[in-house]
Amino acid sequence: MVTATGLPGIAAVIALIFTFTTVQQADDTLRVSEQGQITDRYNDAVTNLGSDTVDQRLGGIYALQRIMTDSTRDQPTVVRVLSAFVRVHASASDRTRGRARNGEAPPDITAALNVLCTRANGPHDTAPVDLHGTDLRQANLGIEAESGHSAGCLPDISNGDPIGADFTGADLTSADLTSASLIGTKLTNASLHGADLTRANLNVADLSGADLGGANLTRTNLARAVLYSADFYKADLTDAFLWGADLTRADLRYANFNGANLKGADLKDAYLQGADLKKARGLTLSQVVSAHPGPSTKLPADLASDPKVLARIAAVGAVG
């Protein structure tokens, strides 16, 4: 039986429960309202992306960037939308669309790349950047070589840390990256299969596990790049600069190194079967015997006949 003295206590508990429920309902209402605002902003931004005027497209791009900041759970959607925007408006199959006289990408493409490569990493950053088949000639996604400051789409890294744009897992299959500045760019596990990287600057870039099979890397700067376990199967590295690059466990089978500079490169456990290293520069005996050469590996005459190289080829063949 409830006594009169217990009634105030019960009333207080009921009041507390009521207050808590009211606050919860208010919070739920606020969240629904905020999500509705995000949805409206998103729809407006996407509409602006389809505008015929560059100013409105830029507005849409930066509105999407703001949405990623305000609602991190919407980041994957924004990444997919902006990736699709770049693929459509910078397609390698239409190399003349919107290009400036100096060959640089139009401002809306540059802005979209800016947003993609400066997005904050977090638990919702799950969507890979998909830029396959895009024309990114002369794109600037790296560090200015002389000043050490970021250029184009990157935050200031004047402290000298070799950190560039983060395109981990990005799909850049068959993309045209001719003369692109990708200094310090993170392309871990990215797909660059069949991409054109002629004269691109990938100094100190991280391409660990990246697929560069069949890619054109003629005169590409890969100095001190991390190429651990990267796939260069049948890639063209004519006159490429690989000074001090880490090619540990890289797949270099049937790759062309005509005129490539391999001075100081780490070739430990790299697969060299069918690779053409006959006219490679800076190639040493220690590099070859640390790798996995085979009978089909083309080496300079002095190295091809060296007893240590022959023994290494035999040992690799014996292991299978």
LINLINNOR-V664279 format. One record per pair of residues at least 12 apart in sequence whose C-alpha atoms are under 7 Angstrom apart, sorted by the first residue. I is the first residue (numbers start at 1). J is the second residue. If there is no record, write none. Layout:
I/J ; I/J
//
This chain:
38/67 ; 42/64 ; 45/60 ; 45/61 ; 45/63 ; 45/64 ; 46/60 ; 48/60 ; 49/61 ; 54/108 ; 57/108 ; 58/108 ; 61/112 ; 64/78 ; 65/115 ; 72/124 ; 73/124 ; 75/124 ; 75/125 ; 76/124 ; 76/125 ; 76/126 ; 76/127 ; 79/116 ; 79/127 ; 79/129 ; 80/127 ; 82/112 ; 83/129 ; 83/130 ; 83/131 ; 86/109 ; 86/131 ; 87/131 ; 87/133 ; 87/134 ; 90/134 ; 90/135 ; 91/133 ; 91/134 ; 91/135 ; 92/133 ; 92/134 ; 92/135 ; 92/175 ; 92/176 ; 95/135 ; 104/138 ; 105/139 ; 113/153 ; 114/153 ; 117/153 ; 117/165 ; 117/166 ; 117/167 ; 118/153 ; 118/154 ; 118/165 ; 128/169 ; 128/170 ; 129/167 ; 129/170 ; 129/171 ; 130/170 ; 130/171 ; 130/172 ; 131/171 ; 131/172 ; 132/171 ; 132/172 ; 132/173 ; 132/174 ; 132/175 ; 133/172 ; 133/173 ; 133/174 ; 133/175 ; 134/175 ; 134/176 ; 135/175 ; 135/176 ; 135/177 ; 136/176 ; 136/177 ; 137/176 ; 137/177 ; 137/178 ; 137/179 ; 137/180 ; 138/177 ; 138/178 ; 138/179 ; 138/180 ; 138/181 ; 139/180 ; 139/181 ; 140/152 ; 140/180 ; 140/181 ; 140/182 ; 141/153 ; 141/154 ; 141/164 ; 141/165 ; 141/181 ; 141/182 ; 142/164 ; 142/165 ; 142/181 ; 142/182 ; 142/183 ; 142/184 ; 142/185 ; 143/164 ; 143/183 ; 143/184 ; 148/160 ; 162/184 ; 162/204 ; 163/184 ; 163/185 ; 164/183 ; 164/184 ; 164/185 ; 164/186 ; 165/185 ; 165/186 ; 166/185 ; 166/186 ; 166/187 ; 167/186 ; 167/187 ; 168/186 ; 168/187 ; 168/188 ; 168/189 ; 168/190 ; 169/187 ; 169/188 ; 169/189 ; 169/190 ; 169/191 ; 170/190 ; 170/191 ; 171/190 ; 171/191 ; 171/192 ; 172/191 ; 172/192 ; 173/191 ; 173/192 ; 173/193 ; 173/194 ; 173/195 ; 174/192 ; 174/193 ; 174/194 ; 174/195 ; 174/196 ; 175/195 ; 175/196 ; 176/195 ; 176/196 ; 176/197 ; 177/196 ; 177/197 ; 177/200 ; 178/196 ; 178/197 ; 178/198 ; 178/199 ; 178/200 ; 179/197 ; 179/198 ; 179/199 ; 179/200 ; 179/201 ; 180/200 ; 180/201 ; 181/200 ; 181/201 ; 181/202 ; 182/201 ; 182/202 ; 183/201 ; 183/202 ; 183/203 ; 183/204 ; 183/205 ; 184/202 ; 184/203 ; 184/204 ; 184/205 ; 184/206 ; 185/205 ; 185/206 ; 186/205 ; 186/206 ; 186/207 ; 187/206 ; 187/207 ; 187/210 ; 188/206 ; 188/207 ; 188/208 ; 188/209 ; 188/210 ; 189/207 ; 189/208 ; 189/209 ; 189/210 ; 189/211 ; 190/210 ; 190/211 ; 191/210 ; 191/211 ; 191/212 ; 192/211 ; 192/212 ; 192/215 ; 193/211 ; 193/212 ; 193/213 ; 193/214 ; 193/215 ; 194/212 ; 194/213 ; 194/214 ; 194/215 ; 194/216 ; 195/215 ; 195/216 ; 196/215 ; 196/216 ; 196/217 ; 197/216 ; 197/217 ; 197/220 ; 198/216 ; 198/217 ; 198/218 ; 198/219 ; 198/220 ; 199/218 ; 199/219 ; 199/220 ; 199/221 ; 200/220 ; 200/221 ; 201/220 ; 201/221 ; 201/222 ; 202/221 ; 202/222 ; 202/225 ; 203/221 ; 203/222 ; 203/223 ; 203/224 ; 203/225 ; 204/223 ; 204/224 ; 204/225 ; 204/226 ; 205/225 ; 205/226 ; 206/225 ; 206/226 ; 206/227 ; 207/226 ; 207/227 ; 207/230 ; 208/226 ; 208/227 ; 208/228 ; 208/229 ; 208/230 ; 209/228 ; 209/229 ; 209/230 ; 209/231 ; 210/230 ; 210/231 ; 211/230 ; 211/231 ; 211/232 ; 212/231 ; 212/232 ; 212/235 ; 213/231 ; 213/232 ; 213/233 ; 213/234 ; 213/235 ; 214/232 ; 214/233 ; 214/234 ; 214/235 ; 214/236 ; 215/235 ; 215/236 ; 216/235 ; 216/236 ; 216/237 ; 217/236 ; 217/237 ; 217/238 ; 217/240 ; 218/236 ; 218/237 ; 218/238 ; 218/239 ; 218/240 ; 219/238 ; 219/239 ; 219/240 ; 219/241 ; 220/240 ; 220/241 ; 221/240 ; 221/241 ; 221/242 ; 222/241 ; 222/242 ; 222/245 ; 223/241 ; 223/242 ; 223/243 ; 223/244 ; 223/245 ; 224/242 ; 224/243 ; 224/244 ; 224/245 ; 224/246 ; 225/245 ; 225/246 ; 226/245 ; 226/246 ; 227/245 ; 227/246 ; 227/247 ; 227/250 ; 228/246 ; 228/247 ; 228/248 ; 228/249 ; 228/250 ; 229/248 ; 229/249 ; 229/250 ; 229/251 ; 230/250 ; 230/251 ; 231/250 ; 231/251 ; 231/252 ; 232/251 ; 232/252 ; 232/255 ; 233/251 ; 233/252 ; 233/253 ; 233/254 ; 233/255 ; 234/253 ; 234/254 ; 234/255 ; 235/255 ; 235/256 ; 236/255 ; 236/256 ; 236/257 ; 237/256 ; 237/257 ; 237/260 ; 238/256 ; 238/257 ; 238/258 ; 238/259 ; 238/260 ; 239/258 ; 239/259 ; 239/260 ; 239/261 ; 240/260 ; 240/261 ; 241/260 ; 241/261 ; 242/261 ; 242/262 ; 242/265 ; 243/261 ; 243/262 ; 243/263 ; 243/264 ; 243/265 ; 244/263 ; 244/264 ; 244/265 ; 244/266 ; 245/265 ; 245/266 ; 246/265 ; 246/266 ; 247/265 ; 247/266 ; 247/267 ; 247/270 ; 248/266 ; 248/267 ; 248/268 ; 248/269 ; 248/270 ; 249/268 ; 249/269 ; 249/270 ; 249/271 ; 250/270 ; 250/271 ; 251/270 ; 251/271 ; 252/270 ; 252/271 ; 252/272 ; 252/275 ; 253/271 ; 253/272 ; 253/273 ; 253/274 ; 253/275 ; 254/273 ; 254/274 ; 254/275 ; 254/276 ; 255/275 ; 255/276 ; 256/275 ; 256/276 ; 256/277 ; 257/276 ; 257/277 ; 257/280 ; 258/276 ; 258/277 ; 258/278 ; 258/279 ; 258/280 ; 259/279 ; 259/280 ; 259/281 ; 260/280 ; 260/281 ; 261/280 ; 261/281 ; 261/282 ; 262/280 ; 262/281 ; 262/282 ; 262/283 ; 263/281 ; 263/282 ; 263/283 ; 266/287 ; 267/287 ; 267/290 ; 267/291 ; 268/290 ; 268/291 ; 269/290 ; 269/291 ; 269/292 ; 270/291 ; 270/292 ; 271/291 ; 271/292 ; 271/293 ; 272/292 ; 272/293 ; 272/294 ; 272/297 ; 273/293 ; 273/294 ; 273/296 ; 273/297 ; 274/296 ; 274/297 ; 274/298 ; 275/297 ; 275/298 ; 276/297 ; 276/298 ; 276/299 ; 277/298 ; 277/299 ; 277/300 ; 278/298 ; 278/299 ; 278/300 ; 279/300 ; 285/303 ; 288/309 ; 289/309 ; 289/312 ; 292/316 ; 293/313 ; 294/313 ; 295/313
//
